[in-house]
Amino acid sequence: MTGTEPWRTLWKEYEEPDDRGAVGDACDGIRLFTGDHSPEPATTIALAIAGAEGAEGLRDATQADWAVYTPQQAAVVASALFAQVNAMADTFVSLRRLIQQAADRHETAFPPEVADHLTRAAAAVTSTDHLGAGVVDALNACPDLVRLPDNAHETLVAVGALLGPAAKLTERHGPGEYTEDDDGFGCGCDITFEHRGRVWHFQRGDSSWDLVRGQAGEERGDGSTVFTEGHELGVTDSTAHPQHLVTLIRAALDAIS
């Protein structure tokens, strides 16, 4: 099975935001095994196991309510899934051929029913391939009605608005002077609010979003404060969906308060 329709290649064309490297982090190890060297059993088995781990990890990830933010992101995932279907069908056919070759070399006996099972498995996977265009194209055409933040500062402002009027945004820069460097700490601004009588700060940490307790701070000689009670919220994107972050903030507060 092959094809060059756009829905088949959408996943290849996906571009991450400049401050992310999640695709490379996930794929770099696999790409070490898919270069120009000749495949061997160790490579084949390693790729099969990596694919299984990736598939199960994706299954688990999509159980979360905030696994994707937009229909277009869902379209990229669907495109990649159908690419896996395409490759899986070809791989079942290749396994049948490889075992038949081993049988032809008199290195094994290849029962006809095993060959039949592999052929039927390839056909069963192939039967879903025709759905790809409809699924991916429909998702990609859905209107995206949410405006996500463009930077960490906009994320903070939006989260503060969702936390309500009692949440105070402390700005460390003047209007229009926002800059975000590559250290992952955003612009230095933070949000202060109270929950059950305790003061909390929400801020951009080291490539993370952190919730820290105000009363747990220790003053240093240079006037800065080191917080001794902090909680990473598990989201690394500086432009995460604000409602996603608020959901994590409330869940964290419920767990620790």
C-alpha positions in Angstrom: 0.0 0.0 0.0 1.4 3.4 -1.0 0.0 6.8 -1.6 0.8 10.5 -1.8 -2.6 12.0 -0.9 -2.2 14.9 1.6 -3.9 13.0 4.4 -1.2 10.4 4.3 1.6 13.0 4.7 0.1 15.6 7.0 2.1 14.1 9.9 5.3 14.6 8.0 4.6 18.3 7.4 3.8 19.1 11.0 6.0 21.9 12.5 6.4 22.3 16.2 6.6 25.8 17.8 10.1 27.1 17.9 10.6 26.4 21.6 9.6 22.8 21.4 11.5 19.7 20.5 9.1 16.9 21.5 9.0 15.2 18.1 12.8 15.0 17.9 13.0 13.8 21.5 10.6 11.0 20.7 12.0 10.1 17.3 15.7 10.6 17.5 16.4 7.1 18.9 14.2 5.5 16.2 16.0 7.4 13.5 19.3 5.9 14.6 17.9 2.6 13.4 16.4 3.8 10.2 19.5 5.2 8.5 21.5 3.8 5.6 22.9 0.7 7.4 21.7 -2.8 6.4 18.8 -4.0 8.6 19.4 -7.0 10.8 17.3 -8.9 13.4 18.3 -6.7 16.3 17.2 -3.6 14.4 14.0 -5.1 13.2 13.0 -6.3 16.7 14.0 -2.9 18.3 11.8 -1.0 15.8 8.9 -3.4 16.4 9.2 -2.9 20.2 9.6 0.9 19.9 6.5 1.0 17.7 4.5 -1.0 20.2 5.6 1.2 23.0 4.7 4.3 21.0 1.3 2.9 20.1 0.5 2.0 23.7 1.8 5.4 24.9 -0.4 7.2 22.4 -3.4 5.1 23.4 -2.8 6.1 27.0 -2.1 9.8 26.1 -5.4 10.2 24.2 -7.3 9.1 27.3 -6.5 12.5 28.8 -9.1 15.3 28.3 -6.4 17.7 27.0 -4.5 15.4 24.8 -5.1 17.7 21.8 -6.3 21.3 21.8 -7.5 21.8 18.2 -9.1 19.7 15.4 -6.0 20.4 13.3 -3.8 18.8 16.0 -6.2 15.8 16.0 -5.9 15.7 12.2 -2.1 15.3 12.5 -2.5 12.5 15.0 -5.0 10.7 12.7 -2.7 11.1 9.7 0.1 9.5 11.7 -2.2 6.7 12.8 -3.2 5.9 9.2 0.4 6.0 8.2 1.0 3.3 10.9 -1.9 1.3 9.4 -0.4 1.6 6.0 3.0 0.4 7.2 1.5 -2.4 9.4 -0.2 -4.0 6.4 3.0 -3.9 4.4 4.9 -5.4 7.4 2.6 -8.4 7.8 3.1 -9.1 4.1 6.9 -8.8 4.6 6.9 -11.2 7.6 5.1 -13.8 5.5 7.7 -13.4 2.7 10.6 -13.6 5.2 9.4 -16.7 6.8 8.7 -18.3 3.4 12.3 -17.5 2.4 13.6 -19.2 5.5 11.4 -22.2 4.7 12.8 -22.2 1.1 16.3 -22.4 2.6 15.2 -25.4 4.7 15.8 -23.5 7.9 12.2 -23.9 9.2 8.9 -25.4 8.3 6.2 -22.9 7.4 2.7 -24.3 8.0 0.2 -23.1 5.4 -2.1 -21.9 8.2 0.5 -19.4 9.5 0.9 -18.0 6.0 -2.9 -17.7 5.7 -3.1 -15.9 9.1 -0.5 -13.3 8.1 -2.2 -12.7 4.8 -5.6 -12.3 6.5 -4.0 -9.9 9.1 -2.6 -7.7 6.3 -6.0 -7.7 4.6 -7.8 -6.8 7.9 -5.5 -3.9 8.5 -5.8 -2.7 4.9 -9.6 -2.7 5.1 -9.4 0.5 7.3 -7.1 2.4 5.0 -9.9 3.8 2.8 -11.2 5.7 5.8 -8.1 7.8 6.2 -9.0 10.6 3.8 -12.5 11.1 5.2 -11.2 11.2 8.8 -8.2 13.4 8.4 -9.8 15.8 5.9 -12.9 16.3 8.0 -10.8 17.0 11.1 -8.6 19.4 9.3 -11.6 21.3 8.0 -13.2 21.8 11.4 -13.2 25.4 12.5 -10.7 26.3 15.2 -12.6 28.7 17.5 -10.1 29.0 20.3 -7.3 31.6 20.3 -4.3 30.0 22.1 -1.6 32.3 23.6 1.3 33.4 21.5 3.8 33.4 24.4 4.2 32.6 28.1 3.1 36.1 29.2 -0.2 35.8 27.3 -0.6 32.4 28.9 -0.2 33.9 32.4 -2.7 36.7 31.6 -5.3 34.2 30.4 -4.8 31.9 33.4 -5.2 34.9 35.8 -8.5 35.8 34.1 -9.8 32.3 34.5 -8.7 32.2 38.2 -11.0 35.2 38.8 -10.7 38.8 40.0 -8.9 37.8 43.2 -5.9 36.6 41.2 -3.2 39.3 40.9 -0.7 39.4 38.0 2.6 40.8 39.0 4.4 42.1 35.9 8.2 42.3 35.8 8.4 44.3 32.6 6.6 47.2 31.0 3.8 47.1 28.5 5.1 45.9 25.1 8.5 45.0 26.6 7.9 41.3 26.8 10.7 39.1 25.6 11.2 35.4 26.1 14.6 33.9 25.8 15.7 30.3 25.4 16.1 29.5 29.1 12.5 28.3 29.5 11.6 30.6 32.3 9.3 32.9 30.4 9.2 36.6 31.2 9.4 36.4 35.0 5.9 37.5 35.7 3.7 35.5 38.1 0.1 35.3 39.4 -0.7 35.4 43.1 -3.9 34.1 44.6 -5.3 32.6 47.8 -6.8 29.2 48.3 -8.2 28.1 51.6 -6.3 30.8 53.4 -2.9 30.1 51.8 -1.1 32.3 49.3 0.0 30.6 46.1 2.0 31.7 43.1 1.6 30.4 39.6 4.7 31.0 37.4 6.8 29.8 34.5 9.6 27.6 35.8 12.4 25.8 34.1 10.5 24.8 30.9 7.5 24.0 33.2 4.5 25.6 34.8 4.9 25.7 38.6 2.6 26.2 41.5 4.5 27.4 44.6 3.3 28.4 48.1 3.9 32.0 49.1 4.5 31.3 52.8 7.1 28.7 52.1 9.6 31.2 50.7 13.1 31.7 52.1 14.7 35.2 51.6 18.3 35.2 50.3 20.8 37.9 51.0 20.4 39.4 47.5 16.7 40.0 48.1 15.5 37.1 46.0 13.2 34.4 47.3 13.6 30.6 47.1 10.4 28.7 47.4 10.7 25.4 49.3 7.3 24.1 48.4 6.6 23.9 44.7 4.6 21.6 42.4 5.3 21.2 38.7 2.0 20.9 36.8 3.3 18.5 34.2 2.8 20.7 31.2 5.9 22.1 29.4 4.4 24.1 26.6 4.8 27.9 27.2 1.6 28.4 25.2 -0.5 25.7 26.8 -4.2 26.0 26.7 -5.1 28.3 29.7 -8.1 26.1 30.7 -5.8 23.1 30.7 -3.5 24.8 33.2 -6.4 26.0 35.4 -7.6 22.4 35.5 -4.2 21.2 36.6 -3.9 24.0 39.2 -7.2 23.1 40.8 -6.4 19.4 40.8 -3.0 20.1 42.5 -4.6 22.3 45.1 -7.2 19.7 45.9 -4.5 17.1 46.3 -2.2 19.1 48.5 -4.6 21.4 50.5 
